Every structure is written in C-alpha cells, then in structure tokens.
Amino acid sequence: MTANESKQLKEELLENISDLFLKYGLRSTSMEDICTHLKISKKTLYQLFSNKDDIVEQVMVYRRNNYHTQQQLKKLRQLDAIHMMLNIRDHIIENFNSRLPANLFDFKKYHPEVYKKANKIDQEAIQALFNEIINKGIQEGNFRSSINQEVQVYLFVKQMLILSEPELISEIKYPIATIVSTIVENTLRSFVTPQGQEILEELT
C-alpha cells in the first residue's frame, strides 16, 4: 500500500468510524466492532491506529478539519458579522442535536486526555473566529468600536464551552436551542451600532 493509498484509507475509515460513534455511542463501539462494521481486519486497523484513544483523537481532528467543515467556514466568511453570528448559532444547535448526549460523558470519562485536547482546540478555534467576527463587525460599522474585545471573547468562549461539559449540560433547565440563542443574541445586542441594530431586528 502506497502512502497516498494509506492516507485515503485512513480518511475513509475516520469518516465511517465517526458515524459509528454517533450511531452506537463512543463507549459501546469497540475496536472489534469497528472491524466488523467496516469489514476490515484487526491487522489493518492497528497498522493505522495504535489504540482506541488514538482513533478517538484522530476522529476529533478529522471532524474539525475535513473538507466539508472548511467549505462551511469559507461560506461563513462571505457573510457580514451579524449573519455570521446567527449562522454559528444555528450550526451549534444543529450539531449539538445530532450528537448522542451519552457520548460527551463517555468522552470525558474514558478518554480524558483526548477530551482535554479537544477542549483546548475548540477554545482556540472559538477565540480566533470570534475575534475575526468582532473586527469585521467594527469595520462594517455594525459593531461599536468601543467593545472591550478581550473580555467579550473570554466571556463568549466560556459560555460556549459549557456545551462540552456533560455535568453542566445535565443541569441545564432549558432547551439547548434556547440557551445558545440567548447567549448569541444577547452578545449581538450588546455589540451593535444603530446600523447593526436595524439588521439584527430584521433577522431575529
């Protein structure tokens, strides 16, 4: 098997394994289950992945970096800052509803080191994108230039990361859609100029 063939096979496996985790649960899907469902030998699987921790980590990275995700980001960046925030709101809600809640508990309990890495990656990604959105909104005249950007980014990231904490999610009294919508819309209302307010009122 050439290097390109090995890379292509790994990407195909990561996509299919990701689907298995979503369908059957992270803890319930064993290495043997992966081999059975994907019709590959254990030898092939262990040539590409050292253990289940390695698979979970690589699935996590793959889901964040695959072509579909990058295309979504490219389209997102073509929008104005207010539309970007509302699209992110909708994406978070849709993505959360597509996951099995038990996977979050299993992820943190049975793969703690990978969980920490995933949270760090998520935090850095949210910080970078939110900074980009604020700067864009200010340049467009839709956000106030006096925003305390460092503090606002810190607060927004912390609020969004609640969604990756299984213990906190289990205590939330309201639907996730309501929580996410409230966080995003409150943030926008505290940012917008009169020009931005007109746009926001048309969209919410």
N, C-alpha and C positions, 0 to 999 in steps of 0.2 A: 504494500500500500504506500503510495507516494505521500509526501507531506500535504499536498493540496487535497488529496482524497481523504486523508485523516482529518483535516480541518473541516471539510464539508460534512463528513460523517458525524463529527462531534457536534457541529451546529444543528444538524438534523435531530440528533439524539437529545440535545438540550431543549429544543422546542417541544419534542414529544414527551420528555420527562417532566417538563414544566406543566404540560396538560395533565399528566398522570397525577402530579402533586395536587393540582386543583381539583381533580375529579375524585380521587380516593383519599386525599389527606397526606400530609407530609410524613407523619409518623407511620402511618399504615402502609406506605409504599416502600417495600424493602428492595435491596439490590436484586434479589431473585425475582421479585415482581416486575421490576424494570426489564430484566432479561426476557421474562415470559411474555409480557405485553408487547415489547418491541421486537421480539423474535431475534435476539442476538445472544451470543454465547457469553458466559461469565468472563472468559479469557479476553474477548474483545472489549467488554465493559471495563475491566480492570487495566487494560492497556491504555485506556483513555482517561480513566478517573481512578484515583488512589483509594477512595472510600466514599461513604455517603456524605460526609461533611464536605468533601471536595465537590461532589455533584451539586449539593445544595448551594454552595458558594458560586459555582460556575453558572448555575441556572439563574441565580440572582443577578449576576453581572450580565448574563446574556439578555435577560428580560429588559434591562436598563439600556443596553447598547445595540439592540438589534435594529434592523433596517426600518421596521415599522415605527419604532419609537423615535428614531432620528427623523423620519419623514414627518411625524406628528409635530416635533419641535420646529422643524423648518417651516411648516404651515403656520404654527402658532406665532412665530416671529414676524410674520407678514401682517399681523393684526395690530391695532392700536393697543395701548397699555390696558385700558378698561376691558376691551374684548378679551385680551389675553388672560386677565384675572378671572373673568367669568367662564372662559373655556377651561381653565385649570380647575375651577370649582366643579364643573360638570364632569371632567375627567376623573378627579379624585373620587367623586361619588360613584361613578360608574365602575371604576376599578375596584373600589372597596366592596361594592355589592357583588362583584364577580369572584371574590375570594371566599374560601371557606374560613369562617372565624376560628375554627379549631387549629388551622394552620399557623396562626400567629402564636398561640400558646405553645404548640409543638416546636415551632421555630426557635422561640426563646428558651424553652426548657431543654430541648435535646440537641440544639446546635448553637449554644450561647456565644461562641467566638464568632461564628458566621453572622449571627444576629447583630453583634456589636459592629462588625464591619459594614453590614447593610445599613444600619442606622447612621453610621458616620458618612457613608456615601450619600445617603438620602439627605442628610443635613447639609452637606456641602453643595449638593445639586440645588436644593431649595434656596439656599442663601444666594448662590450665583444667579439663578433665574429671577428671584425676587428683586435683587439689586438691579438687574438688567431692566426689569419692568418699571421700577421706580424712576430710573434715569430716563427711560423712554417716555414715560408719562409726563415728566417735568419738561422735556424737550418739546413735547406736543402741546404743552400748555394745559393739559388735562389734570395734572397733579401740582400741588403747591411746591414751590422751590424751597420752602422753609421746613419741609419734612425732616425730622430727626431720623435719618435713614438707618443709622447703625442700630438704634433702639428698636425701630419698627421692624427691621429684618429679624432681629433677635426674637422679638415677641411673636412674629408670624411663624418663624421656624419652630419655636417651642410649641405653639398651638397645633401646627400640622403634625408634629411628631407624636402627639397624643394618639393618633390613629394607628401607630405601630406598637403601642404599648397595650398588650392584651388585658392586663389587670385594670387599667384605666378605662378601656373600652367597655369592659363588663359592668362598670359602674355608671356609665352614661345613661341618663334618664330619658333622653330624647333621640329621635332617629338621627343617624349619621348625616343624612342629607340636610337636616335642619341645622345641625352643628356646623358643618362645613360652610353652608350658605351664609349663616350668620357671621362666622369669622371673616369670610371673604368680603361680604357686603359691608360690614362694619369697618373693615380696613379701608375699603374704597371710599366710603363716605367721609372718613377722616382725612383722606388724601386729596379729594377732588377740588378743583377750582370751580367757579360758576360755570365755565365752559364744560368741564368734565361732569358737573352735576347734571346738566341737561342731557348729556349722552347716557349717563347712568340711569336717570329716571325713565328714559325710553326703553331700557333693557331689563329693568327689574320691576 
